[in-house]
């Protein structure tokens, strides 16, 4: 699965995606933030990430990622095409608020939740989860100023 989170003007994001201009997504003059997830990651892992944040901070936010994304009018619906959805700003704010000192605990809980879903993780993958947690929090902090945050994914 390929997953991109992009922050900025929705029309510009959709244009870059439709042109498959992947390099443009990393252009900070055009977009406030971009993070590419994939290569074995699953969209449900973002639900587990949100759950790990809720557990570690003992709060009710962020809501599951699945509940925090909404379809865009005109978004492709075929399983072979890229799906583009809008991410709820509350989800972005909640993730951006995760304190740096809790990232290790969040990523450890995230690993536990993904493993509980039946995915066997090697110890070297744990570091990848730590880096991904930091990247997600950093993305959300950068995205706080954005007009829109979109998730684009395909299987």
Secondary structure, 3 states (H helix, E strand, C coil): CEEEEEEECHHHHHHHHHCCCHHHHCCCCCCCEEEEEECCCCCHHHHHHHHHHHHHHCCCCCCCHHHHEEECCCCCCCCCCCEEEEECHHHHHHHHCCCHHHHHHHHHHHHHHHHHCCCCCCHHHHHHHHHHHHHHHHHHHHHCCCCEEEEEEEC
